[in-house]
């Protein structure tokens, strides 16, 4: 599974984004170590606070299906290189190692970061 393939799945997932308030549509595709891909989109709410990001939609779908280990995520938004927000970085860090890859789109190509780069010093009880 390449970053480009995962970004394609994120792009398709973005079609289902429900973003009537911000107009900012996001899609994510999360690759589990099992080989399965879990997609997600952002889902907004009139009360704003209950809004959930695409990345957490994908993560919670996967975890609720029994997945616990992941290889990579791809994220596509309205803008180039749509980075995951801080809350999603922390949520991912519960299940993903520092080497977990985050693919973003730039000039139609996949660029990658590691979760360790994006979230140094994650909060933990350890
Ligand atoms: N959003 C995501 O889906 N992922 C992120 O990492 C950042 C923001 C969504 C939430 C909201 O629906 C919209 O983008 C604008 O913040």
Backbone and ligand atoms as CSV (ligand in chain L), in Angstrom:
chain,resi,resn,atom,element,x,y,z
A,1,UNK,N,N,0.856,-1.208,0.000
A,1,UNK,CA,C,0.000,0.000,0.000
A,1,UNK,C,C,0.885,1.249,0.000
A,2,UNK,N,N,0.790,2.042,-1.046
A,2,UNK,CA,C,1.616,3.252,-1.129
A,2,UNK,C,C,0.866,4.452,-0.529
A,3,UNK,N,N,1.618,5.511,-0.274
A,3,UNK,CA,C,1.002,6.726,0.226
A,3,UNK,C,C,-0.020,7.266,-0.776
A,4,UNK,N,N,0.293,7.144,-2.056
A,4,UNK,CA,C,-0.611,7.645,-3.103
A,4,UNK,C,C,-1.932,6.866,-3.094
A,5,UNK,N,N,-1.849,5.574,-2.885
A,5,UNK,CA,C,-3.075,4.750,-2.837
A,5,UNK,C,C,-3.933,5.119,-1.631
A,6,UNK,N,N,-3.254,5.336,-0.515
A,6,UNK,CA,C,-3.984,5.692,0.708
A,6,UNK,C,C,-4.617,7.090,0.565
A,7,UNK,N,N,-3.907,7.991,-0.088
A,7,UNK,CA,C,-4.459,9.337,-0.325
A,7,UNK,C,C,-5.688,9.277,-1.223
A,8,UNK,N,N,-5.676,8.341,-2.169
A,8,UNK,CA,C,-6.827,8.176,-3.064
A,8,UNK,C,C,-8.063,7.774,-2.250
A,9,UNK,N,N,-7.869,6.874,-1.306
A,9,UNK,CA,C,-8.976,6.439,-0.440
A,9,UNK,C,C,-9.460,7.599,0.434
A,10,UNK,N,N,-8.529,8.428,0.892
A,10,UNK,CA,C,-8.893,9.595,1.714
A,10,UNK,C,C,-9.695,10.597,0.881
A,11,UNK,N,N,-9.295,10.738,-0.352
A,11,UNK,CA,C,-9.971,11.646,-1.271
A,11,UNK,C,C,-11.419,11.207,-1.475
A,12,UNK,N,N,-11.620,9.910,-1.645
A,12,UNK,CA,C,-12.976,9.372,-1.838
A,12,UNK,C,C,-13.802,9.566,-0.568
A,13,UNK,N,N,-13.183,9.350,0.585
A,13,UNK,CA,C,-13.885,9.501,1.868
A,13,UNK,C,C,-14.324,10.945,2.088
A,14,UNK,N,N,-13.550,11.868,1.563
A,14,UNK,CA,C,-13.856,13.294,1.717
A,14,UNK,C,C,-15.193,13.651,1.077
A,15,UNK,N,N,-15.597,12.890,0.095
A,15,UNK,CA,C,-16.882,13.121,-0.570
A,15,UNK,C,C,-18.048,13.077,0.421
A,16,UNK,N,N,-17.890,12.294,1.480
A,16,UNK,CA,C,-18.965,12.146,2.470
A,16,UNK,C,C,-18.888,13.155,3.610
A,17,UNK,N,N,-17.906,14.042,3.564
A,17,UNK,CA,C,-17.760,15.025,4.650
A,17,UNK,C,C,-19.050,15.819,4.819
A,18,UNK,N,N,-19.398,16.046,6.084
A,18,UNK,CA,C,-20.568,16.867,6.401
A,18,UNK,C,C,-20.042,18.131,7.066
A,19,UNK,N,N,-19.879,19.180,6.267
A,19,UNK,CA,C,-19.241,20.403,6.759
A,19,UNK,C,C,-20.000,21.654,6.316
A,20,UNK,N,N,-21.299,21.738,6.689
A,20,UNK,CA,C,-22.089,22.891,6.232
A,20,UNK,C,C,-21.697,24.204,6.914
A,21,UNK,N,N,-20.993,24.158,8.031
A,21,UNK,CA,C,-20.668,25.382,8.775
A,21,UNK,C,C,-19.327,25.968,8.367
A,22,UNK,N,N,-18.318,25.113,8.260
A,22,UNK,CA,C,-16.993,25.619,7.874
A,22,UNK,C,C,-16.778,25.555,6.367
A,23,UNK,N,N,-17.461,24.622,5.711
A,23,UNK,CA,C,-17.201,24.410,4.287
A,23,UNK,C,C,-15.884,23.705,4.049
A,24,UNK,N,N,-15.213,23.304,5.123
A,24,UNK,CA,C,-13.898,22.657,5.017
A,24,UNK,C,C,-14.073,21.142,5.102
A,25,UNK,N,N,-13.968,20.493,3.953
A,25,UNK,CA,C,-14.213,19.053,3.906
A,25,UNK,C,C,-12.903,18.280,4.026
A,26,UNK,N,N,-12.918,17.287,4.902
A,26,UNK,CA,C,-11.709,16.483,5.142
A,26,UNK,C,C,-12.046,15.006,5.007
A,27,UNK,N,N,-11.116,14.265,4.411
A,27,UNK,CA,C,-11.238,12.810,4.320
A,27,UNK,C,C,-9.964,12.179,4.855
A,28,UNK,N,N,-10.099,11.018,5.464
A,28,UNK,CA,C,-8.930,10.310,5.995
A,28,UNK,C,C,-9.046,8.830,5.666
A,29,UNK,N,N,-7.900,8.196,5.485
A,29,UNK,CA,C,-7.865,6.743,5.277
A,29,UNK,C,C,-6.762,6.178,6.162
A,30,UNK,N,N,-7.168,5.283,7.048
A,30,UNK,CA,C,-6.266,4.726,8.064
A,30,UNK,C,C,-5.978,3.263,7.731
A,31,UNK,N,N,-4.697,2.949,7.596
A,31,UNK,CA,C,-4.284,1.577,7.265
A,31,UNK,C,C,-3.929,0.818,8.538
A,32,UNK,N,N,-4.686,-0.239,8.817
A,32,UNK,CA,C,-4.410,-1.066,9.997
A,32,UNK,C,C,-3.337,-2.094,9.643
A,33,UNK,N,N,-2.666,-2.614,10.670
A,33,UNK,CA,C,-1.644,-3.644,10.413
A,33,UNK,C,C,-2.279,-4.902,9.838
A,34,UNK,N,N,-3.575,-5.073,10.039
A,34,UNK,CA,C,-4.300,-6.213,9.468
A,34,UNK,C,C,-4.386,-6.122,7.941
A,35,UNK,N,N,-4.114,-4.923,7.416
A,35,UNK,CA,C,-4.207,-4.704,5.973
A,35,UNK,C,C,-5.490,-3.997,5.572
A,36,UNK,N,N,-6.428,-3.897,6.510
A,36,UNK,CA,C,-7.702,-3.231,6.194
A,36,UNK,C,C,-7.556,-1.710,6.251
A,37,UNK,N,N,-8.317,-1.047,5.410
A,37,UNK,CA,C,-8.334,0.421,5.409
A,37,UNK,C,C,-9.658,0.891,5.996
A,38,UNK,N,N,-9.580,1.814,6.927
A,38,UNK,CA,C,-10.772,2.422,7.531
A,38,UNK,C,C,-10.791,3.885,7.129
A,39,UNK,N,N,-11.889,4.305,6.529
A,39,UNK,CA,C,-11.961,5.694,6.080
A,39,UNK,C,C,-12.823,6.515,7.036
A,40,UNK,N,N,-12.668,7.822,6.947
A,40,UNK,CA,C,-13.474,8.715,7.781
A,40,UNK,C,C,-13.559,10.089,7.154
A,41,UNK,N,N,-14.574,10.837,7.574
A,41,UNK,CA,C,-14.722,12.226,7.126
A,41,UNK,C,C,-15.079,13.068,8.343
A,42,UNK,N,N,-14.960,14.380,8.210
A,42,UNK,CA,C,-15.388,15.230,9.325
A,42,UNK,C,C,-16.908,15.344,9.319
A,43,UNK,N,N,-17.455,15.415,10.517
A,43,UNK,CA,C,-18.912,15.499,10.697
A,43,UNK,C,C,-19.176,16.656,11.654
A,44,UNK,N,N,-19.707,17.750,11.102
A,44,UNK,CA,C,-19.917,18.947,11.918
A,44,UNK,C,C,-21.283,18.934,12.591
A,45,UNK,N,N,-21.434,19.853,13.539
A,45,UNK,CA,C,-22.683,19.963,14.286
A,45,UNK,C,C,-22.997,21.434,14.507
A,46,UNK,N,N,-24.298,21.777,14.508
A,46,UNK,CA,C,-24.722,23.160,14.705
A,46,UNK,C,C,-24.215,23.718,16.027
A,47,UNK,N,N,-23.993,22.838,16.990
A,47,UNK,CA,C,-23.486,23.257,18.294
A,47,UNK,C,C,-21.949,23.300,18.328
A,48,UNK,N,N,-21.334,23.089,17.172
A,48,UNK,CA,C,-19.876,23.170,16.949
A,48,UNK,C,C,-19.043,22.168,17.755
A,49,UNK,N,N,-19.167,22.182,19.101
A,49,UNK,CA,C,-18.301,21.333,19.924
A,49,UNK,C,C,-18.384,19.846,19.572
A,50,UNK,N,N,-19.568,19.309,19.273
A,50,UNK,CA,C,-19.622,17.875,18.947
A,50,UNK,C,C,-18.990,17.503,17.609
A,51,UNK,N,N,-18.552,18.481,16.853
A,51,UNK,CA,C,-17.906,18.190,15.556
A,51,UNK,C,C,-16.746,17.222,15.743
A,52,UNK,N,N,-16.660,16.273,14.824
A,52,UNK,CA,C,-15.546,15.327,14.898
A,52,UNK,C,C,-14.738,15.396,13.600
A,53,UNK,N,N,-13.432,15.288,13.746
A,53,UNK,CA,C,-12.532,15.343,12.590
A,53,UNK,C,C,-12.535,14.018,11.833
A,54,UNK,N,N,-12.113,14.095,10.584
A,54,UNK,CA,C,-12.041,12.915,9.717
A,54,UNK,C,C,-11.128,11.827,10.302
A,55,UNK,N,N,-10.011,12.243,10.852
A,55,UNK,CA,C,-9.024,11.295,11.373
A,55,UNK,C,C,-9.601,10.482,12.537
A,56,UNK,N,N,-10.319,11.184,13.429
A,56,UNK,CA,C,-10.888,10.455,14.573
A,56,UNK,C,C,-12.068,9.606,14.149
A,57,UNK,N,N,-12.809,10.030,13.151
A,57,UNK,CA,C,-13.879,9.165,12.637
A,57,UNK,C,C,-13.270,7.844,12.166
A,58,UNK,N,N,-12.200,7.932,11.388
A,58,UNK,CA,C,-11.544,6.719,10.867
A,58,UNK,C,C,-10.977,5.875,12.010
A,59,UNK,N,N,-10.303,6.549,12.952
A,59,UNK,CA,C,-9.691,5.818,14.072
A,59,UNK,C,C,-10.744,5.103,14.911
A,60,UNK,N,N,-11.832,5.799,15.232
A,60,UNK,CA,C,-12.847,5.204,16.104
A,60,UNK,C,C,-13.616,4.096,15.387
A,61,UNK,N,N,-13.807,4.257,14.095
A,61,UNK,CA,C,-14.414,3.158,13.334
A,61,UNK,C,C,-13.539,1.909,13.459
A,62,UNK,N,N,-12.249,2.090,13.263
A,62,UNK,CA,C,-11.321,0.955,13.267
A,62,UNK,C,C,-11.233,0.302,14.649
A,63,UNK,N,N,-11.059,1.135,15.672
A,63,UNK,CA,C,-10.923,0.593,17.030
A,63,UNK,C,C,-12.210,-0.122,17.442
A,64,UNK,N,N,-13.332,0.421,17.048
A,64,UNK,CA,C,-14.617,-0.206,17.397
A,64,UNK,C,C,-14.840,-1.511,16.641
A,65,UNK,N,N,-14.050,-1.727,15.595
A,65,UNK,CA,C,-14.122,-3.000,14.858
A,65,UNK,C,C,-13.070,-3.984,15.371
A,66,UNK,N,N,-12.350,-3.587,16.417
A,66,UNK,CA,C,-11.387,-4.503,17.033
A,66,UNK,C,C,-9.932,-4.263,16.670
A,67,UNK,N,N,-9.657,-3.304,15.801
A,67,UNK,CA,C,-8.273,-3.011,15.414
A,67,UNK,C,C,-7.558,-2.280,16.555
A,68,UNK,N,N,-6.282,-2.582,16.714
A,68,UNK,CA,C,-5.498,-1.900,17.748
A,68,UNK,C,C,-4.138,-1.424,17.246
A,69,UNK,N,N,-3.741,-1.893,16.053
A,69,UNK,CA,C,-2.410,-1.532,15.551
A,69,UNK,C,C,-2.523,-0.980,14.130
A,70,UNK,N,N,-1.762,0.090,13.891
A,70,UNK,CA,C,-1.903,0.796,12.622
A,70,UNK,C,C,-0.545,1.142,12.015
A,71,UNK,N,N,-0.565,1.242,10.681
A,71,UNK,CA,C,0.677,1.554,9.954
A,71,UNK,C,C,0.747,3.007,9.516
A,72,UNK,N,N,-0.382,3.517,8.993
A,72,UNK,CA,C,-0.329,4.846,8.368
A,72,UNK,C,C,-1.718,5.441,8.223
A,73,UNK,N,N,-1.734,6.769,8.039
A,73,UNK,CA,C,-2.989,7.458,7.733
A,73,UNK,C,C,-2.717,8.452,6.598
A,74,UNK,N,N,-3.706,8.660,5.743
A,74,UNK,CA,C,-3.618,9.692,4.707
A,74,UNK,C,C,-4.750,10.673,4.952
A,75,UNK,N,N,-4.467,11.952,4.757
A,75,UNK,CA,C,-5.455,13.006,5.043
A,75,UNK,C,C,-5.541,13.960,3.849
A,76,UNK,N,N,-6.774,14.241,3.442
A,76,UNK,CA,C,-6.995,15.183,2.336
A,76,UNK,C,C,-8.033,16.220,2.785
A,77,UNK,N,N,-7.693,17.500,2.652
A,77,UNK,CA,C,-8.627,18.572,3.023
A,77,UNK,C,C,-8.822,19.538,1.870
A,78,UNK,N,N,-9.330,20.721,2.173
A,78,UNK,CA,C,-9.523,21.737,1.133
A,78,UNK,C,C,-8.188,22.330,0.713
A,79,UNK,N,N,-7.223,22.258,1.602
A,79,UNK,CA,C,-5.927,22.890,1.366
A,79,UNK,C,C,-4.846,21.841,1.120
A,80,UNK,N,N,-3.745,22.280,0.558
A,80,UNK,CA,C,-2.586,21.407,0.410
A,80,UNK,C,C,-2.064,21.085,1.808
A,81,UNK,N,N,-1.511,19.911,1.948
A,81,UNK,CA,C,-0.917,19.494,3.216
A,81,UNK,C,C,-1.821,19.820,4.415
A,82,UNK,N,N,-2.942,19.143,4.465
A,82,UNK,CA,C,-3.883,19.343,5.565
A,82,UNK,C,C,-3.426,18.503,6.753
A,83,UNK,N,N,-2.716,19.147,7.668
A,83,UNK,CA,C,-2.160,18.448,8.832
A,83,UNK,C,C,-3.256,18.054,9.820
A,84,UNK,N,N,-3.067,16.951,10.537
A,84,UNK,CA,C,-4.029,16.583,11.576
A,84,UNK,C,C,-3.960,17.578,12.734
A,85,UNK,N,N,-5.090,17.899,13.320
A,85,UNK,CA,C,-5.100,18.835,14.454
A,85,UNK,C,C,-4.451,18.168,15.668
A,86,UNK,N,N,-4.188,18.961,16.675
A,86,UNK,CA,C,-3.519,18.454,17.874
A,86,UNK,C,C,-4.302,17.368,18.580
A,87,UNK,N,N,-5.621,17.526,18.614
A,87,UNK,CA,C,-6.455,16.518,19.287
A,87,UNK,C,C,-6.334,15.176,18.559
A,88,UNK,N,N,-6.359,15.223,17.232
A,88,UNK,CA,C,-6.248,13.974,16.455
A,88,UNK,C,C,-4.861,13.355,16.598
A,89,UNK,N,N,-3.828,14.171,16.686
A,89,UNK,CA,C,-2.474,13.636,16.901
A,89,UNK,C,C,-2.433,12.863,18.218
A,90,UNK,N,N,-3.002,13.451,19.260
A,90,UNK,CA,C,-3.020,12.784,20.567
A,90,UNK,C,C,-3.879,11.518,20.503
A,91,UNK,N,N,-5.029,11.586,19.843
A,91,UNK,CA,C,-5.912,10.415,19.739
A,91,UNK,C,C,-5.197,9.275,19.011
A,92,UNK,N,N,-4.514,9.606,17.922
A,92,UNK,CA,C,-3.773,8.580,17.172
A,92,UNK,C,C,-2.660,7.984,18.016
A,93,UNK,N,N,-2.021,8.822,18.845
A,93,UNK,CA,C,-0.858,8.360,19.621
A,93,UNK,C,C,-1.217,7.290,20.647
A,94,UNK,N,N,-2.502,7.168,20.950
A,94,UNK,CA,C,-2.938,6.118,21.882
A,94,UNK,C,C,-2.675,4.733,21.294
A,95,UNK,N,N,-2.768,4.625,19.971
A,95,UNK,CA,C,-2.650,3.327,19.300
A,95,UNK,C,C,-1.477,3.243,18.320
A,96,UNK,N,N,-0.899,4.373,17.986
A,96,UNK,CA,C,0.118,4.384,16.927
A,96,UNK,C,C,1.481,4.782,17.489
A,97,UNK,N,N,2.522,4.121,16.983
A,97,UNK,CA,C,3.880,4.385,17.466
A,97,UNK,C,C,4.424,5.672,16.842
A,98,UNK,N,N,5.606,6.065,17.326
A,98,UNK,CA,C,6.244,7.284,16.807
A,98,UNK,C,C,6.578,7.141,15.327
A,99,UNK,N,N,6.752,5.913,14.853
A,99,UNK,CA,C,7.094,5.689,13.445
A,99,UNK,C,C,5.900,5.610,12.508
A,100,UNK,N,N,4.713,5.665,13.061
A,100,UNK,CA,C,3.471,5.657,12.272
A,100,UNK,C,C,3.518,6.786,11.235
A,101,UNK,N,N,3.142,6.463,9.997
A,101,UNK,CA,C,3.282,7.465,8.924
A,101,UNK,C,C,1.999,8.260,8.671
A,102,UNK,N,N,2.196,9.529,8.440
A,102,UNK,CA,C,1.083,10.437,8.116
A,102,UNK,C,C,1.339,10.984,6.714
A,103,UNK,N,N,0.470,10.584,5.767
A,103,UNK,CA,C,0.617,11.043,4.386
A,103,UNK,C,C,-0.301,12.225,4.117
A,104,UNK,N,N,0.273,13.267,3.534
A,104,UNK,CA,C,-0.481,14.459,3.136
A,104,UNK,C,C,-0.232,14.708,1.657
A,105,UNK,N,N,-1.114,15.487,1.065
A,105,UNK,CA,C,-0.982,15.753,-0.364
A,105,UNK,C,C,-0.361,17.119,-0.622
A,106,UNK,N,N,0.621,17.115,-1.524
A,106,UNK,CA,C,1.256,18.379,-1.923
A,106,UNK,C,C,1.584,18.301,-3.409
A,107,UNK,N,N,1.082,19.269,-4.162
A,107,UNK,CA,C,1.279,19.267,-5.626
A,107,UNK,C,C,0.889,17.921,-6.243
A,108,UNK,N,N,-0.195,17.340,-5.743
A,108,UNK,CA,C,-0.678,16.072,-6.282
A,108,UNK,C,C,0.152,14.866,-5.888
A,109,UNK,N,N,1.137,15.098,-5.034
A,109,UNK,CA,C,1.997,13.982,-4.610
A,109,UNK,C,C,1.908,13.748,-3.106
A,110,UNK,N,N,2.282,12.537,-2.710
A,110,UNK,CA,C,2.257,12.200,-1.288
A,110,UNK,C,C,3.539,12.668,-0.608
A,111,UNK,N,N,3.354,13.375,0.500
A,111,UNK,CA,C,4.507,13.700,1.351
A,111,UNK,C,C,4.227,13.049,2.702
A,112,UNK,N,N,5.281,12.573,3.349
A,112,UNK,CA,C,5.016,11.861,4.595
A,112,UNK,C,C,5.785,12.427,5.776
A,113,UNK,N,N,5.154,12.283,6.922
A,113,UNK,CA,C,5.732,12.664,8.210
A,113,UNK,C,C,5.553,11.462,9.121
A,114,UNK,N,N,6.244,11.456,10.238
A,114,UNK,CA,C,5.957,10.427,11.239
A,114,UNK,C,C,5.161,11.087,12.367
A,115,UNK,N,N,4.428,10.256,13.077
A,115,UNK,CA,C,3.658,10.791,14.207
A,115,UNK,C,C,4.613,11.381,15.254
A,116,UNK,N,N,5.780,10.760,15.396
A,116,UNK,CA,C,6.782,11.274,16.340
A,116,UNK,C,C,7.224,12.691,15.995
A,117,UNK,N,N,7.308,12.972,14.709
A,117,UNK,CA,C,7.685,14.327,14.275
A,117,UNK,C,C,6.566,15.319,14.575
A,118,UNK,N,N,5.334,14.854,14.358
A,118,UNK,CA,C,4.185,15.762,14.507
A,118,UNK,C,C,3.743,15.928,15.953
A,119,UNK,N,N,4.074,14.938,16.783
A,119,UNK,CA,C,3.654,15.015,18.195
A,119,UNK,C,C,4.791,14.559,19.117
A,120,UNK,N,N,5.800,15.408,19.265
A,120,UNK,CA,C,6.827,15.060,20.245
A,120,UNK,C,C,6.247,15.289,21.645
A,121,UNK,N,N,6.550,14.421,22.562
A,121,UNK,CA,C,6.092,14.636,23.939
A,121,UNK,C,C,4.613,14.425,24.116
A,122,UNK,N,N,4.107,13.320,23.556
A,122,UNK,CA,C,2.678,13.023,23.743
A,122,UNK,C,C,2.343,12.876,25.230
A,123,UNK,N,N,1.133,13.223,25.582
A,123,UNK,CA,C,0.721,13.006,26.968
A,123,UNK,C,C,0.531,11.520,27.202
A,124,UNK,N,N,1.038,11.026,28.332
A,124,UNK,CA,C,0.851,9.622,28.687
A,124,UNK,C,C,0.919,9.493,30.205
A,125,UNK,N,N,0.388,8.411,30.728
A,125,UNK,CA,C,0.453,8.144,32.169
A,125,UNK,C,C,1.794,7.518,32.544
A,126,UNK,N,N,2.552,7.089,31.506
A,126,UNK,CA,C,3.839,6.407,31.772
A,126,UNK,C,C,4.912,7.399,32.165
L,1,LIG,N1,N,-10.920,19.012,10.639
L,1,LIG,C1,C,-10.633,17.688,10.393
L,1,LIG,O1,O,-11.494,16.921,9.946
L,1,LIG,N2,N,-9.383,17.257,10.682
L,1,LIG,C2,C,-8.390,18.017,11.222
L,1,LIG,O2,O,-7.334,17.513,11.572
L,1,LIG,C3,C,-8.594,19.454,11.393
L,1,LIG,C4,C,-9.984,19.955,11.159
L,1,LIG,C5,C,-12.280,19.492,10.362
L,1,LIG,C6,C,-13.075,19.841,11.586
L,1,LIG,C7,C,-14.048,20.862,11.031
L,1,LIG,O3,O,-15.181,20.190,10.520
L,1,LIG,C8,C,-13.309,21.524,9.891
L,1,LIG,O4,O,-12.224,20.666,9.570
L,1,LIG,C9,C,-12.790,22.912,10.190
L,1,LIG,O5,O,-12.076,22.931,11.358
